[in-house]
């Protein structure tokens, strides 16, 4: 099982998302300034996981271009990428399990 470090975003999520939209940058080539949460990765080009649970809590991990998963043009950690991909297909975007639930949907 992979482990990761928890990072904190320095800028607000809304501000970052509006900058991405105006610059027409895709999540696959987005470069951030956070430390990557992947085990043994020393990259400082990570972007925070975009997952928000049903209680409006964000995933506190960040992922560099080599370790990130992109679903619907948003950056996610491994667990939340599988969660979004599996749940939204069957249930839509309204159902998101708690951020600390580590079972893959």
N, C-alpha and C positions, 0 to 999 in steps of 0.2 A: 504494500500500500504506500502511495506517495504521501509525503509530508510537505507542509508549506509553512512559510512565515506569514504573519499577519502584518499588513501595511496600513497606512492611513492616507487617505487622499488629502492633498493640500488645497485643492480648489473645489468649489462646489460642483456637484454633479450636473446641475442645470447649466452652469456656465460652460463646463467642458463639452456637454452635448451640443450646445448652440454653436460653439466654435467649430466642432466637427461638421455640423450641418452646413455652415457657411463656407467652409474650406473644401467641401465635397471630398473628404477623406474617408476611406473605408476602414472598417475595424481591422482588416487583415494587414494593412500597412501602417496603422496608427502607432506612433512612438510616444511613450510617456516618460516620466522622470522618476518613477518609483522603483524600489528594489523588487525584483521578481520573487514570488513566493515559492517557486519550485525548489525542491531540495537540491543543493549543490550548484544552483545557478547564481552567478554573480552579476548578472545583467542589471543595469539601472535604467532600463527602457520600458518598464512595465506600466500597464494601465490597469486600474481597479476592475475587478469582476463586476459586471452590470446587474447581477442578480439582486432582486428586491423581493422579500417574502411577503406573505399576506398581512403581516404586522408592520410593514414599511421599514423593515430592518435590512441593511445592505450587507452583502458578503464583504469581508474586510481583507480579502486576498488581492494580489496584483500579479499580472502575468505579462511576460515579455513576448515578443513576436514568435519566438521559437517554442514556447510552452503554452501559449493561449489556445483556446478553442473559440471559434467564431460561429455563432448561430444567429441567423436573421440580422447579420451585419452588426452584431454586438459582441464584445469580449466577455467570456465566461471562464471560470475554472472548470476542471474536468467534471466534477460532480454536478454543478449547476448547468453546464452545457447539456449533459444527458437529461437532467430534470426538465429543462425548458423544451428540448427537442421531443421528449416523450410525452409530457403533460399537455403542451399546447396542441399537439396533434390530436389528442383525444378529448381534452376538456376546454381548450381555448386559453386565453391569457389571463383569465380571472383567478385561477387556482394555482397558488405557489406555496409549497410546503415551507415550514420554518427554516431559517437560514442555518440553524444548528442541527438540522436533521440530515445525517450523513448517508442515509439509504438512497440509492439511486432509484429514480422513478421508473 
